């Protein structure tokens, strides 16, 4: 059984593309990084349903055209329009957290490689391409670019960061 806690949101299904079941996936996640027999998971009427990826191609920096098994017509693809797209965490490459989203890491503790524990992630600002983690550091809010996160431990709800020298003193 698929559980939401085991999934990582990669984007949103937007609209069918053509008449053979291809659909536009709004994402800036590189699908080629998904390991194993890749599939996307969508919530269909309260049930997490896997859709195996038959093929995909990049249309732009933020749109990937995806062909899924058993989605063979424009009408089939319309059923996925507007659905959030997820992949299982276990299919992500180790250390690959290019799309950190607020549902996944709010509440995680950030640990700096040299300084130790920094604080807890309060919010994620993903309004721009430079995703920022709002972290409570000694009673003050600091912004840590998600690009500085080097590892995420889901079991312990921690994130490792490699911050530049003097970052915490600013």
Sine and cosine of phi, psi and omega as CSV:
sin_phi,cos_phi,sin_psi,cos_psi,sin_omega,cos_omega
0.00,0.00,0.71,-0.70,-0.01,-1.00
-1.00,0.08,0.73,-0.68,0.02,-1.00
-0.90,-0.44,0.58,-0.82,-0.01,-1.00
-0.86,0.52,-0.58,0.81,0.00,-1.00
-0.90,0.44,-0.34,0.94,-0.02,-1.00
-1.00,-0.09,0.15,0.99,-0.08,-1.00
-0.90,-0.43,0.43,-0.90,0.03,-1.00
-0.81,-0.58,0.86,-0.50,-0.03,-1.00
-0.95,0.31,0.81,-0.59,0.01,-1.00
-0.93,-0.36,-0.22,0.97,-0.01,-1.00
0.25,-0.97,-0.40,-0.91,-0.11,-0.99
-0.67,-0.74,0.73,-0.68,0.13,-0.99
-0.96,0.28,0.78,-0.62,-0.07,-1.00
-0.97,-0.25,-0.86,0.51,-0.04,-1.00
-0.37,-0.93,0.37,-0.93,0.07,-1.00
-0.89,0.46,0.48,-0.88,0.07,-1.00
-0.81,-0.58,0.96,-0.28,-0.05,-1.00
0.99,0.12,-0.23,-0.97,-0.12,-0.99
-0.92,-0.38,0.05,1.00,-0.08,-1.00
-0.97,-0.25,0.27,0.96,0.11,-0.99
0.99,-0.12,0.04,1.00,0.05,-1.00
-0.95,0.30,0.55,-0.83,-0.02,-1.00
-0.72,-0.70,0.54,-0.84,0.04,-1.00
-0.99,0.12,0.77,-0.64,0.05,-1.00
-0.92,-0.39,0.91,-0.42,0.04,-1.00
-0.99,0.16,0.94,-0.34,-0.07,-1.00
-0.29,-0.96,0.41,-0.91,0.21,-0.98
-0.89,-0.46,0.34,0.94,0.07,-1.00
-1.00,0.04,0.69,-0.73,0.01,-1.00
-0.99,0.12,0.97,-0.25,-0.06,-1.00
-0.88,0.48,-0.43,0.90,-0.01,-1.00
-0.89,0.45,-0.28,0.96,0.01,-1.00
-0.99,0.16,-0.13,0.99,0.00,-1.00
-0.97,0.25,0.79,-0.62,-0.06,-1.00
-1.00,-0.04,0.24,-0.97,0.06,-1.00
0.97,0.26,-0.50,-0.87,0.05,-1.00
-1.00,0.02,1.00,-0.01,-0.22,-0.97
-0.90,0.44,0.64,-0.77,0.10,-1.00
-0.55,-0.83,0.38,-0.93,0.06,-1.00
-0.94,-0.33,0.60,-0.80,0.01,-1.00
-0.91,-0.41,0.72,-0.69,0.07,-1.00
-0.79,-0.61,0.50,-0.87,0.06,-1.00
-1.00,0.05,0.92,-0.40,-0.02,-1.00
-0.92,-0.39,0.98,-0.21,0.01,-1.00
0.82,0.58,0.69,0.72,0.07,-1.00
1.00,0.06,0.02,1.00,0.00,-1.00
-0.88,-0.48,0.74,-0.67,0.03,-1.00
-0.98,0.19,0.90,-0.43,-0.09,-1.00
-0.91,-0.42,0.80,-0.61,0.06,-1.00
-0.99,0.11,0.63,-0.78,0.08,-1.00
-0.82,-0.58,0.94,-0.35,-0.05,-1.00
-0.95,0.30,0.67,-0.74,-0.06,-1.00
-0.99,0.12,0.87,-0.49,0.06,-1.00
-0.99,0.10,-0.70,0.72,0.04,-1.00
-0.33,-0.94,0.24,-0.97,0.05,-1.00
-0.39,-0.92,0.37,-0.93,0.07,-1.00
-0.47,-0.88,0.58,-0.82,-0.03,-1.00
-0.98,0.20,0.82,-0.57,0.07,-1.00
-1.00,-0.08,-0.63,0.78,0.03,-1.00
-0.44,-0.90,-0.12,-0.99,0.03,-1.00
-0.89,0.45,-0.43,0.91,-0.08,-1.00
-0.86,-0.52,0.04,1.00,-0.01,-1.00
-0.78,-0.63,0.80,-0.60,0.10,-0.99
-0.89,-0.45,0.76,-0.65,0.07,-1.00
-1.00,0.02,0.83,-0.56,-0.12,-0.99
-0.87,-0.50,0.70,-0.71,0.12,-0.99
-0.94,-0.35,0.86,-0.51,-0.06,-1.00
-0.95,-0.32,0.52,-0.85,0.07,-1.00
-0.86,0.51,0.63,-0.78,0.06,-1.00
0.92,0.39,0.14,0.99,0.13,-0.99
-0.93,-0.36,1.00,-0.09,-0.21,-0.98
-0.90,-0.45,0.09,1.00,0.00,-1.00
-0.56,-0.83,0.22,-0.97,0.05,-1.00
-0.87,0.48,-0.63,0.78,0.02,-1.00
-0.90,0.44,-0.64,0.77,0.06,-1.00
-0.87,0.48,-0.71,0.70,-0.03,-1.00
-0.90,0.43,-0.54,0.84,0.01,-1.00
-0.88,0.48,-0.47,0.88,0.02,-1.00
-0.90,0.43,-0.37,0.93,-0.01,-1.00
-0.99,-0.12,-0.16,0.99,-0.03,-1.00
-0.84,0.55,0.79,-0.62,0.02,-1.00
1.00,0.08,-0.08,1.00,-0.01,-1.00
-0.99,0.17,0.64,-0.76,0.12,-0.99
-0.95,0.32,0.61,-0.80,-0.01,-1.00
-0.94,-0.34,0.74,-0.67,-0.02,-1.00
-0.80,-0.60,0.37,-0.93,0.20,-0.98
-0.79,-0.61,0.49,-0.87,0.05,-1.00
-0.90,0.43,0.67,-0.74,0.02,-1.00
-0.82,0.57,-0.59,0.81,-0.04,-1.00
-0.92,0.40,-0.28,0.96,0.00,-1.00
-1.00,0.00,-0.17,0.99,0.00,-1.00
-0.98,0.19,0.62,-0.78,0.06,-1.00
-0.89,0.46,0.55,-0.84,0.03,-1.00
-0.83,0.56,0.73,-0.69,0.03,-1.00
0.97,0.22,0.06,1.00,-0.02,-1.00
-1.00,-0.02,0.97,-0.22,-0.02,-1.00
-0.71,-0.71,0.76,0.65,-0.07,-1.00
-0.94,0.33,-0.36,0.93,0.03,-1.00
-0.85,-0.53,0.97,0.23,0.03,-1.00
-0.98,0.18,0.82,-0.57,0.00,-1.00
-0.88,-0.47,0.35,-0.94,-0.15,-0.99
-0.90,0.44,-0.56,0.83,-0.03,-1.00
-0.92,0.40,-0.49,0.87,-0.13,-0.99
-0.99,0.11,-0.66,0.75,-0.19,-0.98
-0.88,-0.47,-0.01,1.00,0.08,-1.00
-0.86,0.51,0.77,-0.63,-0.02,-1.00
0.99,-0.13,-0.20,0.98,0.05,-1.00
-0.95,0.33,0.47,-0.88,0.04,-1.00
-1.00,-0.10,0.76,-0.65,0.03,-1.00
-1.00,-0.04,0.77,-0.64,0.02,-1.00
-0.86,-0.51,0.83,-0.55,0.01,-1.00
-1.00,0.03,0.63,-0.78,-0.08,-1.00
-0.82,0.57,-0.60,0.80,-0.07,-1.00
-0.98,-0.22,-0.64,0.77,-0.12,-0.99
-1.00,0.04,-0.27,0.96,-0.05,-1.00
1.00,0.02,-0.50,-0.87,-0.09,-1.00
-0.91,0.40,0.79,-0.62,0.00,-1.00
-1.00,-0.10,-0.78,0.63,-0.02,-1.00
0.31,-0.95,-0.14,-0.99,-0.09,-1.00
-0.98,-0.19,0.63,-0.77,0.06,-1.00
-0.95,0.31,0.86,-0.51,0.01,-1.00
-1.00,-0.05,-0.65,0.76,-0.02,-1.00
-0.51,-0.86,0.24,-0.97,0.11,-0.99
-0.82,-0.57,0.81,-0.59,0.06,-1.00
-0.99,-0.16,0.98,-0.19,0.00,-1.00
-0.93,-0.37,0.49,0.87,-0.03,-1.00
-0.97,0.24,-0.25,0.97,0.06,-1.00
-0.79,-0.62,0.10,-0.99,0.04,-1.00
-0.91,0.41,-0.45,0.89,0.06,-1.00
-1.00,0.04,1.00,-0.02,-0.05,-1.00
-0.94,0.33,0.76,-0.66,-0.04,-1.00
-0.88,-0.47,0.67,-0.74,0.08,-1.00
-0.99,-0.13,0.81,-0.58,0.08,-1.00
-1.00,-0.01,0.92,-0.38,-0.13,-0.99
-0.88,-0.48,0.69,-0.72,0.09,-1.00
-0.99,0.15,0.94,-0.33,-0.01,-1.00
-0.88,-0.48,0.96,-0.29,0.01,-1.00
0.79,0.61,0.69,0.72,0.05,-1.00
0.99,0.10,-0.08,1.00,0.03,-1.00
-0.90,-0.43,0.51,-0.86,0.05,-1.00
-1.00,0.06,0.80,-0.60,0.11,-0.99
-0.87,-0.49,0.41,-0.91,0.02,-1.00
-0.95,-0.32,0.84,-0.54,0.01,-1.00
-0.91,-0.42,0.85,-0.52,0.06,-1.00
-0.87,0.49,0.72,-0.69,0.00,-1.00
-0.87,0.50,-0.42,0.91,0.01,-1.00
-0.89,0.45,-0.31,0.95,-0.01,-1.00
-1.00,0.02,-0.03,1.00,0.05,-1.00
-0.98,0.18,0.81,-0.59,-0.06,-1.00
-0.97,-0.24,-0.35,0.94,0.00,-1.00
-0.32,-0.95,0.49,-0.87,0.07,-1.00
-0.78,-0.62,0.77,-0.64,0.05,-1.00
-0.94,-0.33,0.98,-0.22,-0.06,-1.00
-0.91,0.42,-0.64,0.77,-0.05,-1.00
-0.88,0.47,-0.68,0.73,-0.03,-1.00
-0.99,-0.10,-0.03,1.00,-0.01,-1.00
0.81,0.59,0.77,0.64,0.05,-1.00
-0.80,-0.60,0.38,-0.93,0.06,-1.00
-0.74,-0.67,0.71,-0.71,0.07,-1.00
-0.99,-0.12,0.65,-0.76,0.01,-1.00
-0.77,-0.64,0.52,-0.86,0.10,-1.00
-0.89,-0.45,0.99,-0.12,-0.08,-1.00
-1.00,-0.07,0.58,-0.82,0.05,-1.00
-0.89,0.45,0.45,-0.89,0.04,-1.00
-0.80,0.60,0.77,-0.64,0.04,-1.00
0.99,0.12,0.01,1.00,-0.05,-1.00
-0.85,0.53,-0.68,0.73,-0.06,-1.00
-0.98,0.22,-0.16,0.99,-0.02,-1.00
-1.00,-0.05,-0.08,1.00,-0.05,-1.00
-0.96,0.29,0.00,0.00,0.00,0.00
